[in-house]
Amino acid sequence: MIPYGRRLKFAFRTFFSILDHSRIPPDVVEALVGPREAPPAATPPPPPPESNDRALQMLAILQRDGRLIDFLMEDLGTYSDAQIGAAVRDVHSGCRSALDRYLTLGPVIDDEEGRPVTVSREADPSAVKVVGNVAGAPPFRGILRHRGWDASRAALPPLPASGRSILAPAEVEVS
């Protein structure tokens, strides 16, 4: 039990400390509840939530330069193969041009598809997907089915201040 005189002193100090500093003096806390354990080591703050702004921007660029969204959202069942083929050439050309302008792309595995390759123990699982009859641990020996893509540079233009979710504006022709 804390003597009355000491409790009164703690009360006044606590009152004025809360008014001046918005906190209870540490020695008063220790006297009332006992010594406290050291706080755990500070952990870094979590990263900010990932924004979809850049992904939407890239999709808007592919729409602007290659009309990719228009092509993908179109019902192709009403068109002949020749009409689809002609449209694909324009979409392909525009989208490829946009990718070349804003990204530097290269293969994850720089070898010819269809050739035997070895996936080492050190291979990054996000970079190399092993498929088929996979058993045990690496190294794995198999046939390269897809070289993969790695973006070594992404230089997108600055994001617009507003309308970031607009992939293509509506167009209204006035006559």
Backbone as CSV, one residue per row, in Angstrom:
resi,resn,N_x,N_y,N_z,CA_x,CA_y,CA_z,C_x,C_y,C_z
1,MET,0.851,-1.179,0.000,0.000,0.000,0.000,0.890,1.233,0.000
2,ILE,0.582,2.159,-0.879,1.343,3.398,-0.986,0.793,4.373,0.051
3,PRO,1.697,5.008,0.827,1.238,5.943,1.866,0.436,7.111,1.256
4,TYR,-0.470,7.650,2.068,-1.378,8.710,1.627,-0.619,9.898,1.054
5,GLY,0.423,10.364,1.693,1.176,11.540,1.247,1.791,11.309,-0.130
6,ARG,2.303,10.110,-0.338,2.910,9.792,-1.631,1.836,9.694,-2.721
7,ARG,0.681,9.126,-2.375,-0.421,9.032,-3.330,-0.883,10.428,-3.751
8,LEU,-0.969,11.360,-2.782,-1.376,12.728,-3.085,-0.366,13.404,-4.012
9,LYS,0.937,13.174,-3.747,1.982,13.728,-4.607,1.855,13.152,-6.017
10,PHE,1.642,11.840,-6.126,1.465,11.192,-7.433,0.243,11.779,-8.157
11,ALA,-0.837,12.023,-7.431,-2.058,12.545,-8.035,-1.805,13.920,-8.657
12,PHE,-1.156,14.821,-7.904,-0.864,16.146,-8.442,0.087,16.072,-9.645
13,ARG,1.165,15.284,-9.526,2.129,15.166,-10.626,1.466,14.582,-11.863
14,THR,0.627,13.579,-11.658,-0.054,12.951,-12.781,-1.008,13.942,-13.439
15,PHE,-1.786,14.671,-12.619,-2.727,15.648,-13.149,-2.017,16.673,-14.045
16,PHE,-0.927,17.275,-13.536,-0.241,18.294,-14.316,0.547,17.706,-15.493
17,SER,1.046,16.500,-15.353,1.752,15.857,-16.459,0.785,15.550,-17.611
18,ILE,-0.423,15.127,-17.267,-1.417,14.861,-18.305,-1.812,16.167,-18.992
19,LEU,-1.985,17.239,-18.204,-2.311,18.538,-18.806,-1.201,19.042,-19.723
20,ASP,0.052,18.929,-19.268,1.177,19.487,-20.024,1.699,18.563,-21.130
21,HIS,1.744,17.259,-20.865,2.415,16.326,-21.786,1.514,15.199,-22.296
22,SER,0.280,15.149,-21.854,-0.682,14.106,-22.253,-0.197,12.695,-21.916
23,ARG,0.506,12.575,-20.796,0.956,11.246,-20.377,1.163,11.203,-18.869
24,ILE,1.156,10.007,-18.327,1.425,9.799,-16.895,2.929,9.646,-16.728
25,PRO,3.520,10.271,-15.721,4.967,10.144,-15.525,5.364,8.675,-15.360
26,PRO,6.454,8.244,-16.001,6.849,6.833,-15.950,7.117,6.318,-14.536
27,ASP,7.669,7.150,-13.650,7.951,6.676,-12.293,6.660,6.435,-11.506
28,VAL,5.608,7.182,-11.814,4.317,6.964,-11.158,3.727,5.641,-11.638
29,VAL,3.799,5.392,-12.933,3.291,4.126,-13.472,4.027,2.964,-12.829
30,GLU,5.364,3.065,-12.733,6.156,1.983,-12.166,5.811,1.763,-10.690
31,ALA,5.586,2.845,-9.942,5.250,2.715,-8.524,3.882,2.066,-8.334
32,LEU,2.945,2.335,-9.231,1.591,1.811,-9.076,1.418,0.389,-9.625
33,VAL,2.070,0.074,-10.755,1.859,-1.239,-11.367,3.098,-2.099,-11.383
34,GLY,4.216,-1.587,-10.941,5.446,-2.364,-10.923,6.260,-2.105,-12.180
35,PRO,7.497,-2.609,-12.180,8.352,-2.371,-13.349,7.771,-3.054,-14.591
36,ARG,7.948,-2.398,-15.701,7.428,-2.934,-16.962,8.561,-3.576,-17.739
37,GLU,8.185,-4.573,-18.511,9.176,-5.201,-19.382,9.505,-4.238,-20.514
38,ALA,10.693,-4.387,-21.040,11.077,-3.544,-22.174,10.157,-3.855,-23.342
39,PRO,9.762,-2.825,-24.041,8.887,-3.085,-25.195,9.631,-3.904,-26.244
40,PRO,8.904,-4.688,-27.004,9.576,-5.475,-28.039,10.236,-4.543,-29.057
41,ALA,11.247,-5.081,-29.715,11.951,-4.279,-30.714,10.959,-3.772,-31.745
42,ALA,11.180,-2.542,-32.142,10.269,-1.927,-33.107,10.317,-2.683,-34.429
43,THR,9.159,-2.994,-34.944,9.091,-3.648,-36.250,8.806,-2.575,-37.289
44,PRO,9.358,-2.751,-38.458,9.111,-1.723,-39.470,7.640,-1.687,-39.833
45,PRO,7.152,-0.509,-40.192,5.726,-0.424,-40.544,5.458,-1.244,-41.804
46,PRO,4.256,-1.776,-41.915,3.953,-2.558,-43.120,3.979,-1.646,-44.346
47,PRO,4.297,-2.220,-45.495,4.309,-1.376,-46.691,2.910,-0.864,-46.981
48,PRO,2.808,0.277,-47.647,1.472,0.797,-47.955,0.739,-0.186,-48.866
49,PRO,-0.585,-0.176,-48.799,-1.321,-1.100,-49.657,-0.975,-0.864,-51.123
50,GLU,-0.876,-1.966,-51.846,-0.514,-1.867,-53.258,-1.646,-1.228,-54.039
51,SER,-1.264,-0.315,-54.892,-2.251,0.383,-55.712,-2.314,-0.274,-57.081
52,ASN,-3.481,-0.278,-57.650,-3.662,-0.807,-59.000,-3.452,0.258,-60.062
53,ASP,-3.089,1.470,-59.655,-2.993,2.578,-60.599,-2.066,2.281,-61.768
54,ARG,-0.892,1.729,-61.519,0.073,1.469,-62.596,-0.416,0.355,-63.523
55,ALA,-1.060,-0.671,-62.966,-1.603,-1.742,-63.816,-2.699,-1.188,-64.718
56,LEU,-3.563,-0.363,-64.149,-4.619,0.242,-64.955,-4.030,1.191,-65.997
57,GLN,-2.962,1.887,-65.645,-2.314,2.781,-66.597,-1.759,1.986,-67.782
58,MET,-1.113,0.843,-67.504,-0.568,0.032,-68.596,-1.693,-0.498,-69.474
59,LEU,-2.789,-0.909,-68.867,-3.938,-1.385,-69.647,-4.511,-0.250,-70.503
60,ALA,-4.563,0.958,-69.962,-5.044,2.112,-70.725,-4.116,2.412,-71.902
61,ILE,-2.802,2.252,-71.708,-1.850,2.468,-72.797,-2.061,1.428,-73.901
62,LEU,-2.260,0.164,-73.505,-2.499,-0.887,-74.502,-3.817,-0.644,-75.242
63,GLN,-4.789,-0.071,-74.573,-6.052,0.277,-75.231,-5.828,1.445,-76.189
64,ARG,-5.144,2.465,-75.713,-4.928,3.660,-76.541,-4.126,3.332,-77.811
65,ASP,-3.047,2.556,-77.651,-2.148,2.309,-78.779,-2.544,1.099,-79.628
66,GLY,-3.239,0.123,-79.019,-3.555,-1.090,-79.775,-5.011,-1.504,-79.742
67,ARG,-5.838,-0.733,-79.048,-7.273,-1.060,-78.934,-7.476,-2.469,-78.360
68,LEU,-6.620,-2.853,-77.408,-6.654,-4.208,-76.851,-7.968,-4.515,-76.143
69,ILE,-8.452,-3.602,-75.326,-9.694,-3.867,-74.585,-10.869,-3.985,-75.550
70,ASP,-10.920,-3.104,-76.548,-11.990,-3.204,-77.543,-11.981,-4.591,-78.191
71,PHE,-10.790,-5.061,-78.554,-10.671,-6.370,-79.193,-11.116,-7.490,-78.256
72,LEU,-10.642,-7.463,-77.009,-10.963,-8.531,-76.059,-12.433,-8.539,-75.656
73,MET,-13.070,-7.385,-75.623,-14.461,-7.308,-75.204,-15.442,-7.535,-76.357
74,GLU,-14.943,-7.588,-77.572,-15.795,-7.799,-78.747,-16.220,-9.268,-78.835
75,ASP,-17.459,-9.516,-79.250,-17.934,-10.877,-79.508,-17.436,-11.276,-80.890
76,LEU,-16.462,-12.166,-80.947,-15.837,-12.528,-82.214,-16.631,-13.577,-82.994
77,GLY,-17.680,-14.102,-82.412,-18.473,-15.129,-83.067,-19.142,-14.673,-84.348
78,THR,-19.347,-13.390,-84.508,-20.042,-12.878,-85.698,-19.084,-12.536,-86.840
79,TYR,-17.778,-12.686,-86.633,-16.795,-12.312,-87.641,-16.142,-13.553,-88.251
80,SER,-15.686,-13.424,-89.487,-14.965,-14.520,-90.143,-13.527,-14.552,-89.628
81,ASP,-12.873,-15.683,-89.849,-11.474,-15.798,-89.432,-10.605,-14.756,-90.121
82,ALA,-10.894,-14.450,-91.374,-10.115,-13.451,-92.105,-10.276,-12.067,-91.481
83,GLN,-11.499,-11.725,-91.050,-11.727,-10.416,-90.415,-11.000,-10.349,-89.075
84,ILE,-11.049,-11.436,-88.313,-10.368,-11.470,-87.014,-8.860,-11.356,-87.222
85,GLY,-8.344,-12.080,-88.204,-6.907,-12.029,-88.494,-6.449,-10.627,-88.851
86,ALA,-7.242,-9.922,-89.643,-6.888,-8.547,-90.025,-6.896,-7.641,-88.802
87,ALA,-7.870,-7.824,-87.920,-7.947,-6.995,-86.706,-6.781,-7.298,-85.765
88,VAL,-6.415,-8.577,-85.674,-5.324,-8.964,-84.778,-4.016,-8.295,-85.195
89,ARG,-3.790,-8.151,-86.490,-2.544,-7.510,-86.945,-2.437,-6.086,-86.393
90,ASP,-3.529,-5.330,-86.455,-3.514,-3.952,-85.947,-3.341,-3.930,-84.426
91,VAL,-4.077,-4.793,-83.721,-3.971,-4.857,-82.255,-2.548,-5.247,-81.870
92,HIS,-2.009,-6.261,-82.512,-0.660,-6.739,-82.220,0.368,-5.639,-82.442
93,SER,0.292,-4.967,-83.556,1.259,-3.921,-83.888,1.217,-2.784,-82.871
94,GLY,0.021,-2.308,-82.538,-0.115,-1.201,-81.590,0.328,-1.571,-80.187
95,CYS,-0.060,-2.752,-79.731,0.306,-3.183,-78.372,1.804,-3.441,-78.262
96,ARG,2.384,-4.054,-79.286,3.823,-4.322,-79.255,4.594,-3.001,-79.229
97,SER,4.166,-2.035,-80.004,4.808,-0.727,-80.020,4.756,-0.078,-78.635
98,ALA,3.608,-0.187,-77.959,3.468,0.378,-76.607,4.393,-0.333,-75.621
99,LEU,4.466,-1.655,-75.699,5.360,-2.398,-74.802,6.807,-1.981,-75.036
100,ASP,7.221,-1.883,-76.301,8.599,-1.487,-76.610,8.907,-0.086,-76.103
101,ARG,7.922,0.804,-76.128,8.136,2.182,-75.701,8.320,2.287,-74.188
102,TYR,7.565,1.529,-73.427,7.546,1.721,-71.972,8.250,0.632,-71.169
103,LEU,8.569,-0.506,-71.788,9.191,-1.618,-71.060,10.392,-2.150,-71.830
104,THR,11.342,-2.696,-71.097,12.397,-3.484,-71.714,12.166,-4.914,-71.248
105,LEU,11.842,-5.778,-72.201,11.505,-7.168,-71.891,12.601,-8.092,-72.382
106,GLY,12.817,-9.153,-71.633,13.782,-10.178,-72.032,13.331,-11.522,-71.502
107,PRO,13.904,-12.593,-72.011,13.510,-13.923,-71.549,14.047,-14.210,-70.149
108,VAL,13.291,-15.011,-69.385,13.766,-15.472,-68.078,14.873,-16.501,-68.302
109,ILE,14.638,-17.434,-69.206,15.660,-18.417,-69.599,15.989,-18.145,-71.059
110,ASP,17.206,-17.717,-71.307,17.609,-17.338,-72.667,18.122,-18.571,-73.409
111,ASP,17.182,-19.400,-73.807,17.495,-20.607,-74.569,16.340,-20.862,-75.523
112,GLU,16.516,-21.771,-76.431,15.504,-22.071,-77.432,14.424,-22.978,-76.838
113,GLU,13.161,-22.616,-77.071,12.062,-23.463,-76.608,12.146,-24.818,-77.294
114,GLY,11.830,-25.880,-76.518,11.912,-27.241,-77.038,13.229,-27.928,-76.724
115,ARG,14.180,-27.191,-76.166,15.486,-27.775,-75.838,15.532,-28.187,-74.370
116,PRO,16.380,-29.165,-74.012,16.542,-29.573,-72.612,17.229,-28.475,-71.794
117,VAL,16.734,-28.278,-70.576,17.345,-27.314,-69.642,17.350,-27.922,-68.244
118,THR,18.185,-27.351,-67.375,18.249,-27.769,-65.979,17.820,-26.605,-65.104
119,VAL,16.904,-26.861,-64.166,16.462,-25.861,-63.191,17.235,-26.134,-61.910
120,SER,18.108,-25.214,-61.529,18.973,-25.408,-60.363,18.217,-25.209,-59.055
121,ARG,18.870,-25.563,-57.969,18.291,-25.366,-56.620,18.073,-23.881,-56.338
122,GLU,18.924,-23.038,-56.896,18.871,-21.598,-56.618,17.830,-20.874,-57.455
123,ALA,17.162,-21.564,-58.362,16.190,-20.906,-59.245,15.046,-20.304,-58.429
124,ASP,14.677,-19.077,-58.780,13.584,-18.376,-58.124,12.257,-19.000,-58.569
125,PRO,11.440,-19.527,-57.629,10.176,-20.157,-58.031,9.200,-19.189,-58.696
126,SER,9.362,-17.888,-58.472,8.485,-16.938,-59.161,8.943,-16.715,-60.600
127,ALA,10.172,-17.114,-60.922,10.707,-16.922,-62.264,10.632,-18.179,-63.121
128,VAL,10.645,-19.351,-62.481,10.624,-20.614,-63.226,9.536,-21.502,-62.651
129,LYS,8.583,-21.860,-63.486,7.489,-22.740,-63.082,7.792,-24.138,-63.626
130,VAL,7.942,-25.096,-62.725,8.231,-26.470,-63.123,6.903,-27.213,-63.202
131,VAL,6.615,-27.805,-64.356,5.339,-28.490,-64.581,5.594,-29.920,-65.032
132,GLY,4.538,-30.714,-65.007,4.655,-32.108,-65.453,4.818,-33.033,-64.272
133,ASN,5.598,-34.083,-64.441,5.818,-35.104,-63.410,6.929,-34.638,-62.478
134,VAL,6.581,-33.743,-61.559,7.560,-33.134,-60.654,7.594,-33.933,-59.358
135,ALA,8.775,-34.460,-59.025,8.945,-35.212,-57.774,10.315,-34.877,-57.196
136,GLY,10.366,-34.792,-55.878,11.639,-34.516,-55.234,11.988,-33.044,-55.239
137,ALA,13.282,-32.795,-55.061,13.779,-31.420,-54.970,14.678,-31.133,-56.163
138,PRO,14.875,-29.833,-56.478,15.749,-29.493,-57.593,17.180,-29.975,-57.325
139,PRO,17.975,-30.106,-58.335,17.785,-29.661,-59.705,16.826,-30.570,-60.484
140,PHE,16.078,-29.925,-61.409,15.159,-30.641,-62.295,15.681,-30.537,-63.711
141,ARG,15.515,-31.604,-64.464,15.897,-31.610,-65.882,14.616,-31.755,-66.686
142,GLY,14.416,-30.884,-67.672,13.204,-30.945,-68.464,13.351,-30.195,-69.772
143,ILE,12.255,-30.072,-70.488,12.214,-29.393,-71.781,11.650,-27.989,-71.574
144,LEU,12.322,-26.990,-72.124,11.864,-25.607,-72.016,10.635,-25.423,-72.902
145,ARG,9.488,-25.184,-72.282,8.240,-24.996,-73.028,7.940,-23.524,-73.272
146,HIS,8.378,-22.659,-72.371,8.192,-21.211,-72.547,9.353,-20.520,-71.865
147,ARG,9.968,-19.574,-72.561,11.149,-18.892,-72.019,10.810,-17.927,-70.889
148,GLY,9.571,-17.526,-70.760,9.175,-16.562,-69.742,9.560,-15.158,-70.153
149,TRP,9.032,-14.179,-69.420,9.338,-12.777,-69.688,9.764,-12.080,-68.413
150,ASP,10.808,-11.292,-68.515,11.307,-10.497,-67.397,11.341,-9.035,-67.849
151,ALA,10.773,-8.156,-67.047,10.812,-6.722,-67.354,12.000,-6.114,-66.616
152,SER,13.040,-5.782,-67.365,14.223,-5.191,-66.737,14.103,-3.679,-66.614
153,ARG,13.125,-3.089,-67.320,12.894,-1.646,-67.224,11.413,-1.379,-67.441
154,ALA,10.866,-0.534,-66.603,9.497,-0.049,-66.784,9.547,1.458,-66.597
155,ALA,9.243,2.194,-67.650,9.311,3.658,-67.606,7.983,4.211,-68.096
156,LEU,6.989,4.113,-67.234,5.668,4.612,-67.583,5.618,6.122,-67.385
157,PRO,4.780,6.801,-68.140,4.653,8.252,-67.949,4.030,8.545,-66.581
158,PRO,4.116,9.796,-66.117,3.494,10.142,-64.831,2.000,9.819,-64.852
159,LEU,1.501,9.423,-63.691,0.072,9.119,-63.582,-0.740,10.400,-63.682
160,PRO,-1.906,10.320,-64.301,-2.766,11.511,-64.342,-3.285,11.827,-62.935
161,ALA,-3.601,13.079,-62.702,-4.080,13.499,-61.378,-5.449,12.914,-61.069
162,SER,-6.280,12.731,-62.085,-7.618,12.193,-61.833,-7.981,11.206,-62.943
163,GLY,-9.069,10.508,-62.747,-9.561,9.581,-63.754,-8.675,8.377,-63.955
164,ARG,-7.993,7.943,-62.904,-7.050,6.832,-63.040,-7.718,5.508,-63.383
165,SER,-9.000,5.384,-63.111,-9.683,4.126,-63.423,-10.294,4.136,-64.820
166,ILE,-10.218,5.259,-65.505,-10.741,5.347,-66.874,-9.693,4.766,-67.810
167,LEU,-10.020,3.650,-68.461,-9.078,3.003,-69.366,-9.175,3.575,-70.773
168,ALA,-10.339,4.020,-71.140,-10.550,4.680,-72.428,-11.758,5.593,-72.248
169,PRO,-11.606,6.863,-72.571,-12.765,7.755,-72.408,-13.829,7.437,-73.452
170,ALA,-15.054,7.714,-73.101,-16.136,7.590,-74.079,-15.934,8.680,-75.118
171,GLU,-16.303,8.382,-76.344,-16.160,9.363,-77.417,-17.559,9.746,-77.917
172,VAL,-17.813,11.030,-77.989,-19.098,11.538,-78.454,-18.825,12.452,-79.633
173,GLU,-19.381,12.098,-80.762,-19.213,12.938,-81.949,-20.404,13.879,-82.072
174,VAL,-20.097,15.133,-82.172,-21.135,16.142,-82.307,-21.184,16.578,-83.772
175,SER,-22.394,16.608,-84.338,-22.501,17.030,-85.749,-23.250,18.330,-85.865
